[in-house]
């Protein structure tokens, strides 16, 4: 069942849970995530990131994602992740995406504010929810580090930004990072609580892969309603392929792809259980 970002986050808010947002740049990822969500009966967000355009073109994978969401037995939002260009956002909206994250976080505050307002105006014409971000994580979505380290989101700036833009979800910076964690992240949940209290908006965790179950639960308790999760799921698929190649002489690529899909199913299933409070 295809629903928009605002609807799926309201569903999570009403149930005190978070929806996992999983990048699905190919069919193996898409099948793994939707099968896991349907097996648990939980809402889910399937995402396409602008940086994956060279891996899978939006014009190709986008319509497949939308159709798969419509056919699903659970609520599914089809989301554009880390979009930095309005033209790319428009392409996703015309395909039928129901959520977009306009990312102006590297821009000066006033420019980010202005551009996000424009993104919201456009998205409203498509009944699409909008997420935006302030601050900077320790690394970008590509996994490369941010020079100078993380920039934590100021709660008062967050309130001004959310009120001025009219966004539906807000992604604060509070200590997470994209990519593989080299050590346990130190997360500022008090900052999350204050921002949630001030803005009244559902909050988003970027760099959600690799965070401990305990910290996921703390974050959800303090207002996180969307958790971006991809790196560790994708890495599980890579490890499964490596293991298969070490153990046997593989002729067909589809056997490797299926091994990766099964591993990503198990990894995303485990994450979704935590996000939904399922023991």
C-alpha positions, 0 to 999 in steps of 0.5 A, a space after each residue: 500500500 503506497 502512502 506518503 511520508 507524512 502519513 507513515 510518520 504519523 502512523 509511527 508516532 501514534 504507535 511509538 515506533 520508527 519506520 526503517 528507511 532502506 536504500 533499494 538501488 536494485 531488485 535484491 535490496 528491494 525484495 529483501 526489504 519488502 519481504 522483511 516488512 511484510 513478514 513482520 507486518 510493519 510499515 517501511 520506507 524504501 529509498 533511492 539516493 541521488 548518489 546511487 544514480 550511477 548504480 541504478 538510474 532513477 528513471 529505471 528503478 523509480 517506477 519499479 519501487 512505486 509499483 512494488 509499494 502499491 502491491 505491498 500488503 504493508 504501508 510503504 513510502 517511496 522516498 528520495 534520499 539526500 536530494 541536492 538538486 530540485 530538477 532531480 526531485 521533480 523527476 522523482 515526484 513525476 514518477 510517483 515518489 511520496 517522500 523527498 529529503 531535500 538536502 541543503 545541509 552543506 549550504 549556509 542557513 539562509 540558503 538552505 532555508 530558502 531552497 527547502 521552502 521551494 522544495 516544500 512548495 513543489 512537493 505539496 502539488 504531488 501530495 508528497 511529504 518533505 524531510 530536511 536537515 540541519 547540521 552535519 554528520 561526521 561523514 557524508 552519505 558516500 561514507 567520506 568524512 566531513 572536514 572538521 567533524 560533525 556539526 550538531 544541530 542547534 535546537 533554536 535554529 531547528 525550531 526556526 527552520 522547521 516553522 519557516 519551511 513547513 517540512 514534515 520531518 526533520 533530520 538533526 545531527 546528534 552524533 551519528 555518521 554514514 558508513 561503517 562505524 570504527 568505534 561506538 558513536 556517542 549520541 546526544 539523545 538529550 538534544 534529540 528530545 529537546 528538538 522533538 519537544 520544540 518542533 513537534 515534528 517526527 525526527 529522522 536518524 541518518 547514519 542509522 546502520 551500526 547503532 546499538 539496539 539500546 541506542 535505537 530504543 533511546 532514540 525512538 523514545 525521544 522522538 525518532 520516527 524514521 531511521 535510515 539504514 543501508 550500509 550494514 544491510 548491504 555489507 551483509 549481502 557482500 559477506 554472503 557473496 564472499 562466503 559463497 565464493 569461498 565455499 563453492 565454484 559458482 557458475 551463475 551470477 543469479 545464485 550470488 545475487 540470491 545469496 546476497 538477497 537472503 542475507 539482506 533480508 535477515 539483516 533488515 528483518 532484525 533491524 525492523 524488529 527493533 524499530 517496531 519494538 518486536 521481541 
